[in-house]
Amino acid sequence: MDVTYDDRSAGSEDEVIDHVVSTLSQESGVLRCRHGDRLLVLYARGVAAVEVAPRGAVL
């Protein structure tokens, strides 16, 4: 499933990527993401890969 994550307080795309990777590398890491119009909570233990696309981080 493709979900998007957007951090409006981040200064750059690199900061968003660093935040996503550092959050998901923690055992208790959790991110609020979107899949279309739906809000999802993504838990670190369920992530196998992170892909970055022009519209933002796609997890």
Secondary structure as UniProt FT lines:
FT   STRAND          4..5
FT   TURN            8..9
FT   HELIX           13..24
FT   TURN            27..28
FT   STRAND          30..35
FT   TURN            36..37
FT   STRAND          38..43
FT   HELIX           44..46
FT   STRAND          51..53
FT   TURN            54..55
FT   STRAND          56..58
//
